[in-house]
């Protein structure tokens, strides 16, 4: 994360990361549903893809929290940069 970002940019990045997290969780849910409707190799593939998407969601969640904390700290400093 860059120190050159303003508070607003950091909060915007946090919101963007939360949107990505939601999309990842939705994709994971779709793979889980597909896994329940298939068998064999397709089931294994869907389970693996769901696990990958859940992992991506966790990364985006951590990014969102980090950007939010950084933006909040900047806002409390009072300079906004």
N, C-alpha and C positions, 0 to 999 in steps of 0.2 A: 504494500500500500504506500502510496506516495504522500510525502508531507506537503506537497504542493496543492493538494485538493482542498477545496473549501468545505465547510460544514455541510452545505447543501449537496455538494457532489458526493460526499461520503454517505449521507443519508439516502441519496438516490441510488448509489451503488448497493447499499444494504437492501433497499426495496427490490432492486433488480435481482439480487442473489436470492431473496425470498421467493420471487416469481419463478426463478430457475429451480429452486428446491421443490416448489409445488408441481412444476411440470415433470420433474424427475419422479416424484412420488406417484403422480398420475400414470406415468409410463410403467412404473413398477407394478402398480395395481393392474394395469392392462395385461402385463405379462403373466401375473399371477392368475388372472381369470383365464387367459389362454392356456396356461399350464393345466388348469382344471378341466379343460375341454379336449385336451390332446393326451397322447400317450407316447411312450418310447422316447426316441431321440428328441422329438419336438417338445415334450414335457421338460426334459433336461435342459434344452436350449432356453425355453421360456423361464425356467427357474433361475438359470444363470444370468439371463438378461435382467430379470427382476432384481437379483442381488447386486448387479452392477449399478442399476438405476438407484437403488436404495443407498449405495455407497456414495454416488454422485450427490444425492440429496443431502446427505450428512455433510459433505464438503461444502456445498452451497450454504447450508445452515450455519456452519462455522464461519464462513466468509461474511455472511450477513451480520452475525453477532459482532465480529471484529470491526467491520466498517461502522456499525451503529455505535459501538463503544468509542471508537476513535472520533466519530462525528460529535457524539455527546460531550466528549472531553474538550474538543475544540470549541463547542458552543459555550461551555462553562468557562473556558479561558477568556472568552469575551471578544476575541479578535476575529474569529470565524475562519482563520487560515491556519 
